[in-house]
Amino acid sequence: LVGALFYWYVGGWWYRLRLRFSGAVAPDARTARLVMTSAAAVVALPTVLFLIGYS
């Protein structure tokens, strides 16, 4: 749970900072975190499903 909270806040902060570097004027913190989490799920979910199927 602590790792998830760390990922949510620090990862979201980093993703928002990257949006600012790319030219976004005032990106919303919550939206940046949701987009970052969705992008991470694209990689994580197939891996989890593969491991469940493999076991």
N, C-alpha and C positions, 0 to 999 in steps of 0.2 A: 504494500500500500504506500509506503514511503517512497519507493522508487517511482510509482505511478504519479504521485504528487510532484516529485522532483521533475519528472519528464514533462508533466503538464505545464508547470510554471516556467522552468528554465528553457525547455524546448520551445514553448510558446513565445517566450521573450526573444529567443534567438531567431525564430521564424519571423516575428514582427520586425526585428532589426534588419533582417534580410530584405523584407518588403520595403522598408525605408530606404535601404541602399539602392534598391531597384527603381526608386522614383515615386513610391506611394507617399502621399502627403501625410495622412493621419490614419494609418490602418488600425482597425478596431482590435483590441487585445483578444477578446473572446473569439472573434471570427478567425483571427490568425491561429489561435490554438486549435480550433476545430478543423481548419484546413490542414494544419500540420499533422493532427491525429489521423485524419482521413488518409492522407498521403502515406503515413506510416503503416496503416492497416492494409494497404495494397500489398505491401511486402510481407507483413506479419501473418495475415490470415491464411494464405496458401501454405506457408510454412507450418503453421499450427495444424491445419487440416491434413497435411502430408504426415506429420508426426503422429497424429491420432490414428490415421489409417495404417501406418507402418507398425504401430504397437499392437 
